[in-house]
Amino acid sequence: MATYSYKLLTAPDSFRLLKLYGEDEPTETLRCELLEFTIKDPPSYEAISYTWDGQTPSQPISCDGKQLLVTKNCESALRHLKPASASEHRLLWIDSLCIDQSSNPTSIAERQRQVRMMGSIYSQATQVLIWLGDGTGTLRHSPAAEVFQISVVFEWLSALSDAASRVKQGEYTNQLLDALAQIDVPCLIDVFVEIPWFKRVWTIQEAALSRRAILIYGQTKVSFQAILQARQVLRGFALTNHRANEVVAALDNGFDIHDRASRCFSRNTLGSSPDAAELLEEARFSLASLEKDKVFAMYGLFAAMDLQLPEPDYSKSTAQIFRETTMAIINSSGNLDVLEQVHGLGPAVDLTSWAPDWSTFKHAIIPIQGRQNCRLATKSSIPKFSFDPTGTRLTIQGLVIEKITSRADVAIAHCHEGLGVPEDYMLWSQNVQPDVSFWRTMLESFPRHSKTILRVWNIHVFQKLAAFALRGCDVEQQDDDFKAFFATLLSREHSWVTAQEDLEGLTRWYDALHGAAKVPQVEQTTWMTRTSRHIRESPELAPLLDTQEFSVWDAMSKSVELSNIHRLIDHVSFYQTIFRTESGKLGMAPYPTHVGDEIALFSGGRLPMVLRCQQDVSGYRLISPAYVHGIMDGSAWPDDGPALQDITLI
């Protein structure tokens, strides 16, 4: 059979649709045609959302009587979706067939035009068919565990969606309780990890822009929109029902980014546009083969939100694409919130300092005031900014108020970054590695145990941070110094205000950190207990048992109160270190912050920002947002003080 060759599309707004014929025999070669239509006047069709899974086209199908190779996943989807009878057909759009995937210049140019149209293609389809697999996948939690059929999870989701749809406001039915009781939460989480669709960035707009979307796994079909609605119902229920809370948290692993995208799109009718920044931040956790696709894969969604972006152009560098996107978001939203996504850990691409690096998976978490949309640090000031003609220099009005004069020499480790295979931990980790030879040797020798080793190592880090923060502490000011230290450590925690009010509990945690833990008479089992047990049961980790850090960890693990406080402090402060300013204020920022860096407040900004002066080019590099104790309430922002200065970021 001759090989199929694509014909050039005849108009800029043309696109192809796949006419898929049915077969009387299920094993026969798939037959189809590719037809050209314009996006302004399309026929009724369905669009398929699926993932390539890194597969190479290897399965032959017949297209216009000629052979065309597709991936196994594509063939599986088409075989499942084709009509049952040879006399019937189905009109579909699927990217791998409807877009010429050849690598010649003409095909590449066409592909760029099709990427620009993709939002319209998915939004105009009668429905989007989300292909998740043929229904034969299994899970096994451990070598000894029973094999679990993934299809059961989608049966749970179907039952849950149906039950939630019957719930009236404030009333919860037995059907919903039964549906919740069926769900195995670890299996639900594992399915979101196992099925690639939930992790890919391209799928975000494909579902969000759909009129109607259906999740298809084998023979099980579940309404995508119904699951999002069920999550909202369960969120209300979760306030009083622990089981609902567990299921909501598990569903977040698969649907949080999709729910955000759907809400961004629907809210657009009310004139909300800043959500593009929020969406890009969350999309850090979604995967793309090309860094550029962190933006291009959501181009249609951004267009629907009226964000004025340059058209997708793969000849541009990733740095230029991220810079242009940042510029568009600032101009569109009229605020500077997107600058808070510059996390200071060092970009993977050569960026202007004020453009976030959306290609990185892990990033430092900003102080809670930024995430709660508080603008206390600069009161009710208005953003004032401008870009130079080249779009590379951003000038903001604000005040440089402090200089960093000292900084701790340790940073809180992220214990479970998950940026690569465990055996290669030292190659991909963004942590500041231990400067103590014993701990560094343990990580180099047993990288697959890095999560456990780093949890105990962080005891050492917190001890050094405490020593730095309380060095030279005046006895008369001791309470204030302790409060400042605890407030700084907790500055990334959602319960920041209430957590720091528990001064007695925090003081007990501090005492435990220094070997004076008050262990309950009846030993309690906590989340830390599992780590202690793992260390005792692993011969490779036996050397940890003789360290003072493990003694502290083990003592804390026997108290629910101490374990909970340690989790509050540890779980959102990764990659952070603490510093002091010229005036003696304590602060926290990601570890790339240096002595000599300056603290600025931008007019209309939410948080203090760390800047690094670049005298040779008359500007500053933006390093990251920061917490600076004592100025987060606006006390450093003048009411009628000196005129603001121009701060140019390069």
N, C-alpha and C positions, 0 to 999 in steps of 0.2 A: 504494500500500500504506500502511495506517495505521501511525503511529509507535508503537513498543512503550513501554509505561509499566510501571514496576516496581511490584509489589505489596509492601506492608509485610510484613516478617517477623513471624510470629505469636508468637514466643517469644524471650526473651533469648539462649538458646543455639542458636537456629536459624541455618542458613546455606544458601546456594543452591548447587546443582550444575548444571552445564551438560550436558544430554543432547544430544550432537552426533551427527547422523545422517550416514550415508554417502551417497555420490552415485555413480550409474553413470557420469555424465559429469563429468570433473574441473573443467570450467569453470562448472558450474552454481552458482547462489547457495547459500551454505552455509545449512543448516537446523538449527535447534536448539530446545530448550525449556529453561526455567529451572525447576528443581524445588526445593522446600524440604525440608530434613531437619534433625534436631538433631545436634549434635556428640557427644552421648552415645550415639546409636544410628545411626551413618551407614552407608550401603551401601558396597560396595567401589567406590573411585574413584581416579583419578590426579590429581595436582596439577601445574600448569604453572608453571615459574619462567622468567620472561622479563623484558625491559625495554621500556618504552614508547618510549624513544629520543626523547622530546620531541615525538612525533607527535600530531596532532589526529585524533580519530575521523572518518573520511571514507569508509570502505568499508562498504556495506550488507550485512547478513546478515538472514536471516529467523528471528525468534524468536517462537514461538507464532503463526506466520502474520503477524507484523507486523515492520516494518522497524526494525532497530537498527544504529546506526553503530559501527564498531570501527576501531582504527588499522590501518595496513597491516601492521605487524609482528604484530599479533594475528591478523589474517586469514591471514597467511602461515603462522603456527604452526598454526592450526586446520585450514587446508586440507591441510597436510602430515600432521596427526595423525588426520584423520577416517577412518572405515572406507572400504574400497574399494567396498562394496556398499550400495545404498539400503535393504536389509533389515536392516542392522546399525547399532548405535549405540555410542557410547563415553561414559562418564560422567567428566566432567572438572571440576576447579576451576581457574578463572583469574580473577584479581582484577578485571580491568577489566569483566568481564561479570557475575560472581557477586556483586559489591558494587555497589550503586546509586551511580553517580558524580555524581548531581545535586547542586546546590549549595543546595537548600532545607534548613531547619533539621532536619527529620525525617530526611532522607538523611544529613546530616552526623553526627547522633547515632548512626544505624545504622552508619555507616562506622567510628566510633570503637569501637563494640562489636565489629565484625568484626576490627579491628586487634588487639584484645585476644585474639581467638580464633585468630589466624593461626598461631601456633605449633602449636596443636592440629590445625588444618586440614592443615598440612604433615606433621606427625608421624604422623597417622592415615591418610594416603594410602598406597595400596599401593606406589606409587613416585612420585618427582618427575621430571617430564620437563623438562630444562633446555634451552630453545629458544634456540639461538645464531644461527640464520640459515638461509636456504634453500639454502646451499651454493654460491652464485654469487659470493661476494665475492672480491676480488683485492687484492694488495699490489704496490706498486712502490716500491722503495727510492730510486730517483732517476729523473729524466725519461728517462734513457737505458737504465734497467734493464729487464730482461724482466719481463712481468707474471707474478705468482706467484699460484697458486690457493690460497686459504686452506684449502680442503678437504684439501689435502695435509698440513697441520699436524695435523689430527685423525686422519688415517691414521697419521701418525708416533706420535701419542699412543696410538692403539689398539694398534699393534705394540709400543710400549714397555711398556704395561700388561700385555699378554699375556706378553711376555718376562720381566718382573719377577715375575709370578705364578709362574713356573716355577723361580725361583731358590731354592735351599736356602741355609740360613744359612752364610755364609762361602764360598759357591761362586757363580761367575758364568759364565753360559753364553755360547756363541758367539751365540746368538739375541739376548741382551741387548746384546752388543757390536755386532752388526749393527744393532739398533734405534737405538742411540746414534749410530752412524756416519751414519745417514740424516738426522738432525736438523740443520737449518740454524738455529743459535741466534738470529741476528738476526731471522729470519722468525718464530720462535716468540715472541720478545719483542714483535714488532710486532703479532702477532695478539691478544695480551692487551691491547694499547693500542687496537686497532681495534674489537674486539667489546665493546660497552658492558656486557654482563652481568658481566664480570670487574671492573668499576669501581664497581658500584652497591652501596649498603649493604643494600638490601632482600634481595638475593640471598644474603646470608651465612647467615641463619637458615633460609632456604628449603632450602638444601642440607644444612646441618648437622643439622637436625632430621629429615631424611628417613630412612625405613627403607632405601631404596635410591634412588639418583639416577642418571639417564642423561643425559650430554651429547649433544645432537642437533644436528648441523650438516649440513643437507641429508640425504643418505642415510647418512652416517657416524654411528655411535652408539658412545659410549665410556662405560664405567662410571666415575662420579665417584669412588666409593670406591676403585676399582682404581688410579686415577691417584694418589690420596693414598698408597696403599700402595706404589706404584712409587717415589714420592718418598722414602719411608723406606728402601726398598731401595737406591736410588741414593745416599743420604746416606752409607751405610756404604761403598759402592763409591768414593765421591768422595774419600775419604781417600787413596787410592792411584792414582786414575785421573783425570787432568786433564779428559778429555772428560766424564766423569760429573759432575764438579764444575761445568763450564760449563752443562750441561743442568739440574742442580739449581738453579743460580742463576737461570736463565731461567724455570724453572717457578715459582719463588718469586713472580715478577711476577704470575702469574695465580692461584696457589693458596695462597699463604702464609696470607692471612687466613682462607680457607675451612678450611685444615688446622687453624689455631688454634681456630676455632670448633668444629670437629668434636671436637678433643681436649678442649676445655672441657666439652662436653656429655658425652662418654664418661667423663671423669675425675670427673664429678659423683657417680657411683655410689660413689666412694671418699671422698666428703665434701669435695672441693676446691671452694671457692667464690670465692677471691680473683681467679680468672681473669677475672671480669667487667671489672675495671680494665684488665687487659692487652688484652682484646678491644676495649674502647672506644678505647684508645690506638692500636691498629693500624687501627681503623676510621676514624681521621682521614683516611686516604688513600682511603677509599671515598666516592662521591658520593651526595648526596641532594638532591632539589628543595627540601626544607624542612630547616632546621637542626634542628628538633625530631625529625626522623626519624633523626638519628644515635643516638637512644635508642629511639624507638618502633619503628624497623625491626628491632630485635633484642629487643623486649619478650618474645616467645615463647621465645627462647633463654635470656634471663635468668630467666624463670619456671621453665624446665626446670632451671636451675642453683640454684633456690630463693632467688633474690635477691628480696627483698620490696620491689618498686617500686609506687608509685601507678599506677593504671590509666591508659593513654594518654588524654590529654585535650588536644585541640588548642586549647582556649580558654586554656590556660596559656601564659605567656611562655616563651621558650627558656631564659632565665636561671633561672626557677623549676624547669623540668624538669631542667636540668643540676645545680642545687643539690640537688634531692631525690634524684637519682641518686647523686651523690657521697656524700650522707648515708647512703643505703641501703648503698652499697658499704663504707663505713667501719664501719657497725654490723654488717653481715653478716660481713665479713672479720676484724674486730677489730684491724685494723692501719691505719696512716696512709699506706701506699705510694701510694695514688691522688693524694695531695697533690703528689707529685713530677711529676705531669703539668701542674701550673701552670707554664707556661714563661716567663712574664714579658714576653712580647712585646706584651701588650695585647690584651684580649679583643675579639672582634667583637660580642659582646653584653654587656649591662650585668650582670655577674656579681658575686656575692660573691667576694672575692679567693681563697677556698680551693676554689672549684669550677673544675675544668679547663674550658677552652673547646674542646669537641670539634668545633666547627664549623670550626676552622682546619685547613688542610691541612698547612702547614709549622709546625714547632715546634723549639725548641732541644733538643738531646740532653743527657740528664743524665749526670753522672759515672758511670764504669763500675761503681763499687761498688754503685750502685742497681740497675743492670741485671743484675748477677751475684748479686743477693739477699744481698749482704753487709750485716751490721748492725754493722760495726766502729766507726762513729763514736760510737754510744751503747752499745757493748758488748752485753750481753745484757739490756738494760732492757726493760721491758714498756710497751706503749702505754697511756696514761691520758688519756681525753678525755671530753667531754660536750658536748651541744648545748643551746642555750637553747630555751624553749618555742616560739619562732617558727621555729626551724630556720635562723636566719640567722647566728648567732654560734657558733663552734666554739672551745671552751676546751680547751687541751692543756697537760699538765704538761711542763715542760722547763726549759732554761736559756738566757738570752741571754748570750752569752759574748764577743762582739766587736762592734766598730763599724767600718764602712768609712770610712777617712779620705782615701783618694785612689783615683782610677780613671783608666785610660787613656782618651784621647779618641777612640779608634777601636774598631771592632768587625770581626771577621772576616766577610767577605761570603759569603753563600750564592750560589755561582756559577750554579746552575741550579735556581732555585726552581720555575719552571714553573707559576706561579699564574695566568697569563693569556697572551694572545697577545703575542709578543715585542715588537711595535711599541708596546705600552702598558706597557712595563716600569716606567716611572717612576710609573705610577698604582697598580700592584698590589704592587710589591716591598715586602718587610718588612725589607730591608737598611737599615743606616745608610748613606746615600749619601755618596760622597767629599766631603770638605771642601776639596779642592784643585780649583780652577776648571777646570784642564785635564781632569782625569779626569771630573768631573761633566759638562762639555760633551761629552766623548766619549760618555758614556752617553745624554745627552739627544739627541744628534745621530744616534747609530747604535744604538738600543735593541735591534735584532735581533742585534747582536753583543755583548750584555751578558755572556753567559757567558764569552767570550774576554777582554773588557775587565776583568771582575772577577777573573779568574784572575791577571792580571798586577797589578792593583791590590792584591791581597792580599799581594804582596811588600812593598809600602809599609806595609800594616797590620802585618805581622809585624816589620818593622824598627822601627816605633814601639812595638809591644808589648815587644820586646826592650829598647829604650831605657828604657821605663818600668820593667820588671822589674829591670834591672841598674843603674839609676841610683844613684850613690853606692856602688857595689859595693866592699866592702873587699877588698883584694888577698889578705889572709890567708883570707878567707871565700869567695873567688871560686868554688872548686869547688862548695861548698854552694849558692851563689846560682844557679849554672848548673844544678845538679841540680834545684833547686826550680822554676826557670823551665821546664825541659824536662818535668818531671813534671806541671806545671800545664797546659802546652800539650797534653800527651798524655792528660789525665785522662778524655777521652771515648772513647779508643781501646780496643778489646777486648784488644789485646796490651799493655796499659798497663805491666805489670810488666816484661816482657822488653824492650819498646821503650825504656824509660828506662835500662835497663842498658847500652845501646850508647852510652855517653857519648862515645866517640871519633867515631862516626858523626854523632851529634847536634851535636858541636862542629864537625865539618866542614860540616854544614848551616848552622850559625850563621855560620861564616866565609864561606860562599858567599852567605848573605843580605846580607853586608856587602861583597860584591864581591871576595872572595878565594877563589873556587871553584877547586879543584884538578881541572882537566879531564883525563880519561883521554887517554893518548897516541892510542888508537884511539877515535874518537868513537862513542858508543853511541846507539842509537835507543830512546827512552822514550815514555811517554804524554805527556810535556810537549813532545816534539818536534813532535807534530801541531799543537799550539797555535802554536808558533813558526812553523811552515810556513804555517799559516792566516793569521797576521798578515802575513807577507811577501808572500803572494799576494793579499791584499785591499787594494785602493787606499784604501778608507775607513779602514783601520786603520794606514796608513803612519805617521801621527804617533807611534804607540806605539814605533816602532823607535828613536826618538831619546831615549827615557826611560831613566833609570838602572834603573828597575824591570824593563824588558824585558831589559836587559843581564844583570841578575842571573838572571831567568827563563831566558834562553837558555843561559847558562853551566850552570845546574843541569840543563837538559834534556839535556845531553850526558853525564850521569853517571847510570847506573841506580841507584846507591846514593843519590845526592842526590834524585833524582826520587821514589824509593820513600819516603824519609823525609818529603819534603814532602807527599806524598799522605797518609801516616799522620797528620800534624799537621793538614792542611787539611780532610780530607774529613768529619770529624765535629765540628769545632769552630765551625761557622758560627753566626752571630748572637752569638758570645761575645766578651767583653772581659775584661781582668784588672784586679784591684784590690789594694790593700793595706789591712790592718786597723790598728787602733790599736796593736797589739803588733808590727806589722811583718810579719805573715804575708801571703804571696802567695796570691791566690785567683782563680777564674774563674767567671763567671756570665753570663747573657744581658745584653745592653747596657742594658736599662732600669734596671739596678742603679745607685743614686745614692750619692754621698758622703753620709754620715749614716745610711744604712741599717744595720741591725743583723743580726748572725749569731746564729742560735739553733740549739740541738739539742733535738729533741722526744724525749721518752721513748719508746723503741721505734722511733724513726725510723732510716732508713738513711743519710741525708745531712744535712749542714748546710743550713739554710734561710735565705734572705734575707728579712727583715721590714722594714716601714716603719711607724714609730710614728704613730698617728693620735690625738693627744692630745685632740682635740675630742670623740671618741666612745669614749675609754678602750679602745683596742684597737690591733691591728696589721693591716696589709694584708700578705698573703703575696705575695711577688714571684716567687721561683723557688728551686729547689735550687741549691747551689753546691759547688764544690770549694775547700777551704781547706787549703793545704799544711801538713802537720804535725799535723793533728788528725783525719785520716780513720781513724786506727787506734784511736781512742777515748781518746787522751791528754787531751782536754779534758773528758771525762765523769768526774765524781768517783765513786770507789768508795764512800767514806763521807763525802762532802762535805756542803755545805749543802743544806737542803731544796729540792726543786724548786719553781719558781714557776708560777703559772697564767698562760698566754699565750693571750689571747683574739684569735682571728682574725675579722675582719668582712668 
